[in-house]
Amino acid sequence: GINAEYGEPVSSPPKPAEKPVSPKPVKTETPVSKPKPAKTPEPAKPAPPTEPVKPAEAPKAAPPQSQPQKKTDYRMPTKEEQYAKFKDQGNAHVAKQQYREALRCYDKCIFLNKKKLPANLNSALCHLKMENYKKAIACADEVLKLEPSNIK
């Protein structure tokens, strides 16, 4: 342009020297998905019944002492439950011919209840298999003390 006051051509100010441009990673914009309009919820369809639907019965009054059922039982197992558990473990060991481990389980059973015969009988069997004949006879004698007519 021309300077109006002096009538001289005006030169534009010098541009600063441009810096060398380092290559920058080109950002590619991912298209932004527009939010979909909210759908009105459809009523849930009931599953096809597998059995005939019975008419609803009137709820029965719960006894006043009943408590809601707990998901986890935190009580100590009874001696009967412990006995059954050890006996089952012993039987599993016998099935694998692990007689020493089975004897440990049966000894725990006998400690819990000396008057139950299965653990004594199974102990005698394990001692026989391990060729501990004196101990096998001792276990069998215990069984005969409790039940003289036992033939096992």
C-alpha positions as CSV (number, residue, x, y, z in Angstrom):
1,G,0.0,0.0,0.0
2,I,0.9,3.7,-0.1
3,N,1.5,5.9,2.9
4,A,-1.2,8.5,2.7
5,E,0.7,11.0,4.8
6,Y,3.9,11.0,2.8
7,G,2.8,9.5,-0.5
8,E,5.5,6.8,-0.3
9,P,5.0,3.2,-1.0
10,V,4.7,1.4,2.3
11,S,6.5,-1.9,2.6
12,S,5.2,-4.4,4.9
13,P,7.4,-5.1,7.9
14,P,9.9,-7.9,7.4
15,K,8.7,-11.3,8.3
16,P,10.7,-13.1,10.9
17,A,12.7,-16.0,9.6
18,E,10.7,-19.1,9.6
19,K,12.0,-22.0,11.8
20,P,12.4,-25.3,10.1
21,V,9.3,-27.3,10.8
22,S,9.9,-30.6,12.5
23,P,7.7,-33.3,11.3
24,K,4.9,-33.8,13.8
25,P,2.7,-36.8,13.9
26,V,-0.5,-36.1,12.0
27,K,-3.5,-36.4,14.2
28,T,-6.3,-38.2,12.6
29,E,-9.5,-37.4,14.1
30,T,-11.8,-40.2,14.9
31,P,-15.3,-39.5,14.0
32,V,-17.3,-38.8,17.1
33,S,-20.4,-40.9,17.2
34,K,-23.4,-38.9,18.0
35,P,-25.4,-40.1,21.0
36,K,-28.4,-42.2,19.9
37,P,-31.7,-40.9,21.0
38,A,-32.9,-42.7,24.1
39,K,-35.4,-45.5,23.3
40,T,-38.4,-45.9,25.5
41,P,-38.0,-49.2,27.3
42,E,-40.1,-52.0,26.0
43,P,-41.9,-54.1,28.6
44,A,-40.1,-57.3,29.4
45,K,-41.5,-60.3,27.8
46,P,-42.0,-63.2,30.2
47,A,-40.1,-66.4,29.4
48,P,-42.3,-69.2,28.0
49,P,-43.4,-71.3,31.0
50,T,-42.0,-74.8,31.1
51,E,-44.7,-76.0,33.5
52,P,-48.3,-75.0,33.8
53,V,-48.5,-71.8,35.9
54,K,-50.3,-72.5,39.2
55,P,-52.5,-69.8,40.7
56,A,-50.7,-67.8,43.4
57,E,-51.3,-69.0,46.9
58,A,-51.7,-66.6,49.8
59,P,-48.4,-66.2,51.6
60,K,-48.3,-68.2,54.8
61,A,-47.4,-66.4,58.0
62,A,-43.8,-67.3,59.0
63,P,-43.2,-68.5,62.5
64,P,-42.0,-65.6,64.7
65,Q,-38.7,-67.3,65.6
66,S,-37.6,-68.0,62.0
67,Q,-34.7,-66.1,60.7
68,P,-33.7,-65.4,57.1
69,Q,-31.6,-68.1,55.6
70,K,-27.9,-67.2,55.5
71,K,-25.8,-67.9,52.4
72,T,-22.8,-69.2,54.4
73,D,-22.9,-71.5,57.4
74,Y,-20.4,-70.4,59.9
75,R,-21.1,-73.0,62.6
76,M,-18.6,-75.6,63.6
77,P,-19.3,-79.0,62.0
78,T,-20.7,-81.6,64.4
79,K,-18.7,-84.6,65.4
80,E,-21.0,-86.7,63.1
81,E,-20.2,-84.4,60.1
82,Q,-16.5,-84.5,60.9
83,Y,-16.6,-88.3,61.3
84,A,-18.3,-88.7,57.9
85,K,-15.8,-86.3,56.3
86,F,-12.8,-88.2,57.6
87,K,-14.3,-91.6,56.8
88,D,-15.0,-90.5,53.2
89,Q,-11.4,-89.2,52.9
90,G,-10.1,-92.5,54.2
91,N,-12.2,-94.4,51.7
92,A,-10.8,-92.3,48.9
93,H,-7.3,-93.1,50.0
94,V,-8.0,-96.8,50.2
95,A,-9.4,-96.7,46.6
96,K,-6.0,-95.3,45.6
97,Q,-4.2,-97.9,47.7
98,Q,-2.8,-95.1,50.0
99,Y,-3.2,-97.1,53.2
100,R,-1.1,-94.9,55.5
101,E,-3.1,-91.8,54.6
102,A,-6.3,-93.7,55.0
103,L,-5.2,-94.9,58.5
104,R,-4.7,-91.3,59.5
105,C,-8.2,-90.4,58.5
106,Y,-9.7,-93.5,60.2
107,D,-7.7,-92.7,63.4
108,K,-9.4,-89.3,63.4
109,C,-12.8,-91.0,63.1
110,I,-12.0,-93.4,66.0
111,F,-11.0,-90.4,68.1
112,L,-14.3,-88.7,67.3
113,N,-16.4,-91.8,68.0
114,K,-14.9,-95.0,69.3
115,K,-18.2,-96.8,69.2
116,K,-18.8,-96.5,65.4
117,L,-17.7,-99.7,63.6
118,P,-16.8,-98.6,60.1
119,A,-13.6,-96.7,61.0
120,N,-12.4,-99.6,63.1
121,L,-13.2,-102.1,60.4
122,N,-11.5,-100.0,57.8
123,S,-8.4,-99.5,60.0
124,A,-8.1,-103.3,60.3
125,L,-8.3,-103.6,56.5
126,C,-5.5,-101.0,56.1
127,H,-3.3,-102.7,58.6
128,L,-3.9,-106.0,56.8
129,K,-2.9,-104.5,53.4
130,M,0.2,-103.0,55.0
131,E,1.0,-106.4,56.6
132,N,0.7,-105.0,60.2
133,Y,-1.0,-108.1,61.4
134,K,-0.9,-107.5,65.1
135,K,-2.4,-104.0,64.6
136,A,-5.0,-105.5,62.3
137,I,-6.0,-108.1,65.0
138,A,-6.2,-105.3,67.6
139,C,-8.6,-103.3,65.4
140,A,-10.7,-106.4,64.7
141,D,-10.8,-107.1,68.5
142,E,-12.2,-103.6,69.1
143,V,-14.9,-104.3,66.6
144,L,-15.8,-107.6,68.3
145,K,-15.9,-105.8,71.7
146,L,-18.5,-103.4,70.3
147,E,-20.4,-106.0,68.3
148,P,-19.5,-109.6,69.1
149,S,-21.6,-111.0,66.2
150,N,-19.7,-109.0,63.5
151,I,-18.2,-111.3,60.9
152,K,-16.2,-108.8,58.9
